[in-house]
Amino acid sequence: MKTLSLYLLWFCSVCCSAQTKVILDTDIDSDVDDVQALAMLHAYQKMGKIDLLGVIVTSPDSYAYRCADAINTYYGHPDIPIGCLQGPGDWGSFSKYTRRVSQEFPHALTSVEHTVMSAELYRKLLAQSGDDSVIIVTIGHLSSLRDLLQSEGDEISPLSGKELVNRKVKKWLCMGGRFPDGLEANFHRPDPASTVYCLDQWEKEVIFCGWEVGNQIITGGDYLKSKLSSSSPVYRSYELYNQFAGRPAWDQVAVLLLDEALASRYFRINEGGYVSVSKNGYNQWHGGKSVRGKHHAYVSIKENVDPDTIARTMDDLVLGLESH
């Protein structure tokens, strides 16, 4: 019996360590795709594929972090730490859904003072993780990631932010840009300087999910409305946003890449080049060229794949959370 108990402890530790550790960096405010992206992470967590270490809220909306906390709480993980880009002060309230979701669904965070600054949470989560073990998923502008990269050694870790990234991060999945070139919101507003800085300083693998990919994949329509519990914060968010009229799944593409087997069925990873970005956030892919220290790629939908099939997969992941 003792031998069996030791084996079970070993097996559990191996399974836990094998999980992909994920940090989500989201601007959960202006669009509703962030909501489904966060729910998809909870689906992967429920399936044992990932360990969601924390959520970075890169948003000036005063209810954004509370909305994220409400979603985490609804899916049974109220303990997931949340970091905020801004500290105490006058915040705006402009989202179509964050205020109502945070008011209608239980959660613990009621003041930004109960959170930590985004760079500090990034540093804590990375310092506590194994080498090359963390995947960062950004589905918003890159101000918080810039703050991490610019951070200096402190009581959390003697390593600078860039050193922590190079040691602890496996890869970065970034919803941003247009490919092969163009101007996209996460890259050019409200902080294009952070885009330029992050792409210049980042040395680990990064896969970009451009606007043109998610724009073809429409989720949050009649299918999700007909099957999702109306008591879900995802349901409420889509209802408040556009009454389930459907919305492009820009952010969800980055999350779907965490399941490499599934992603390989739908997407092509275009390598053999690098991304440059101008001061206003306009990006360009330089195919057939390489730059030392840059490990860039971007995704595209495979020719034989129907975008509606991808959308159904994304919706089904969220629906799977409702089954017990």
N, C-alpha and C positions, 0 to 999 in steps of 0.2 A: 504493500500500500504506500509506503514511504517513497519507493522508487517511482510509482505511478504519479504521486503528487509532485515529485521533482520534475518528472517529464512534462506534466501539464504546465507547470510554472515556466519551464524552458520553452515549451511550444508557444505559450501565450506571449512570452517576451520576444520570441522570434517573429511572430505574426505582427505584434505591435510595432516592432522596429522596422518591419518590411513595409508598413504603410507609408504612403507618400505624405510627407509633412507639407502643409500648405498655409501660406499667408495670403489672405485676400485684401487687396487695396481697391476700394470702391468709392465712386462719387454718387452714392445712392440718394438721388434727389430729383434731377431734372427728367430722367427717363426711367422707364419701368423695367428695362431689361436687367438692371442690377438686381432686382428682387428675385427674378427667376434664376439668375446666375448664383445667387447666394443659396437659394433653395436646392439647386442642383448639387452644390457642395455638400449640403446636408444629406442629400440622397447618396452621394458617394461615401459619406461618412457612415451612414446607416449600412451600406453594403460592405463596409470594411476596407474600402479602397484608399481612403485618405484619413489623415488626422488634421482637422482644421485647427491650427494653432491660435489664430487670432484674426480679427477684422480691423483693418485700418480704414477709417472713414475720412476721405479727402474731400470734404464738402463744407461750404459755409452755411448750409441749411441747418437751422437750430433743432430740427427734429430728425435729422438724418441718422445720427448715432443711436437715438432712441428707437427708431424704426428697425435698424439692424439688430439691436438688442431684442426687440420684440419678436423678430423672425427667429433668431437663435433660441429664444425662450420657447416659442411655440413648437419648435422641432426638438425640444428636450435638451438643449445645451445652453442654459443661462449663464454658465461659467466661462464661456468663451470670451477672452478679454477683447476690449475695443479701445482703439487708439484714435485720437482726433487730431487733425491738422491744426486746428485753432484751439486756443485756450479760452478762459472766461472772457466775456465781452459781449458786444452787441452783434448778434447774428441775425440773418434774415430768415424768412419763412416763405419760400416760393414754390416748393414742391406740390404736385397735385395729390400726393398720397402720404408722405411721411408723417405729417401731423396727425391725420386721422388714424393711420395704422398704429402709431405710438400711443394714441389715446384709447383706442378700442381693444388693444391686445396687451396682456400683462407683460411687464418687464421690470427690471430692477433699476436701471440707470435713469435717473431723473434730472441729473445735473452733469454738465461737462466736467465738473470738478471730480466726478466719480470715475472719469476715464484718465488716460495718460496721453501725453503728446505722442503723435504718430511715430516720430523718429525714436523716441524712448521705447515704445512697445516693439517696434522693429528690432531694436538692439537687444532687448530682453529675450525675445523669441529666438533670435538667431544665436545668441550666446548660449542658450540652453539646448541647442540642437547639435546633432552630430555633423561632422564635416560632409559637405556635398549632399546634404539630406533634404533641403528645403526648396520647394518651388514657390516662387512669388507670382501671383496672378494679379495683374493690374487691369482694372476695367474703368478707369477714369484718368484724369490728368495726373501728372507725375510729380506734383509738388512734395508729397510725403516721401516718395522714393528719393528725390533729390536731397531732402533733409537728412535721410539716412546716410546717403553717400557722402554728404558733407560733414557728418558728425565726427567728433574726435573721441579718443579713448576716455573712459570715465570709470565710475565705480561698478558699472555693469560689466564692462570688458575693457582691457587696456588697448584693444584693437580699434582702429578707426572704423567708420562705417563701411568704407570701401574694402578694408581688410576683412571685416566680418562677412561681407558679401562674397568675396573671393574664396573664403574658407568654407562658409556654411551653405551657400546657395548652390543648388544643382542647376537650375535654369530659371528663366523668367518667361512667362507667357503674358504677352502684352496685347490688349485690344487697343489698337491705335494705328493711325496712318491710312493711306490708300495705296494700292499697288497696281501697277508699277510706280505710280506717282500721284500726288494730289494733296489736298488740304482736308484734314479730318479734325473733328472737334476736340478729341482728347489730346491731340498734338498741338493744336493752335490756340485753344482757349481753355481756361483764362490765363494760362501760364506757359507759353511756348518756350520761355527761357529754361524751364525745368526739363522740357523734352530735349532740347539741345544738350543740356548738361548731362542728363542721364545716358543718352546714346553715346555721348563722347567718353564718359567715364566707365561705362559698363564693359566688363571683359569676359563674363561668363556667357553661356549659351542663351540666346533670346529668340523666341518665335513670335512674330507679329501676326495678329489677326486683323486684317484690314477691313475698312468700312464696306467694301464691295462684296465681301463674303457674307457677313451677317445680314446685309441688306436684302439678300435673296431668300433668307430663311425667316418665315413669318410664324411666330409663336403667339400664345395668348389670345387665340381666337375662339370660335365656337366649340372646337373639340375640347379645349381645356375648360371652358365655362361649363360644358355639359357634364363633365366628369369630376371636376375638382370640388371639394367641400366648400360651401359658401362661408364656412367659419375659418377658412385659411387666410392668413395674411397675404398670400400670393393672390388668391381670388380677389380679396378686397383691393389690393393694389392695382390690378388690371381693371377692375370695375371703376375705381376712382380715376384711373389714368385716361381710359378711352372706351369704357363700357365693352371691353373684350372685342374691340374692332381689329385686333391683331397688331403686332409690332415687330419690326426687324430684330433678330436675335444677335445683335452685335456682340454683346458681352458674353453670352452663353457659349459662343464658339471657343473662347479662351478656356472656359471651364471644361468643355467637352474634350479638349486636348489632353486632359489629365488621364483619361482612359485611352491609352495608346492603341489598344486593339480596336476599339470603336472608332477612334479618330482616323486610323489608317484605312478604314473602310470607306470613309467619306471624303477625306482631305488628302491633298498632295502637299508635302513639305518642300517648298522651293528653296534650295540652298545654292551655294556657289556664287555668292555676291554679298553686298552689304547695303545698309540703309544710311543715307545721309539726310539731314534735316536742316532747313534754313532757319533764320531768326524768327520768322513768323509761323513756324511749325509746318511748313510745306515739306513733304518728304519725297524722296526718290530712291528707287531700287537700282543698284548698279550691278547688273548681272554679269557673270564671268570675270568678276574682279574680286580681289580680296584685300583686306587691310589687316595688318598685324594687330592681334588682340581683339578682333571682332569676329564673333561667331553668330552671324545673323541668318535668319530664314523667315519666310512668310508662307501662309497657307492659302490654298485655293481649293475650290470644290472640284472633285474629280469629274471628268466629262460624263460618265455614265450614272451619276448620282443625282436624284431628284431632290432639290432643296426641301420639298415638303416632307420627305422621308426623314431628313435631319430634324426638322421642326417637330415631327411626331415623337422622335426619340427624346428630344429635350423635354417636351410636355410629359411624356410617359415617366421620365425620371422624377418629376415633381409629383405626379400622380402616385408613384410607388411609395412615396412618403406617407400617404394616407392609409396604406394597408398595414395591418399588424399581424 
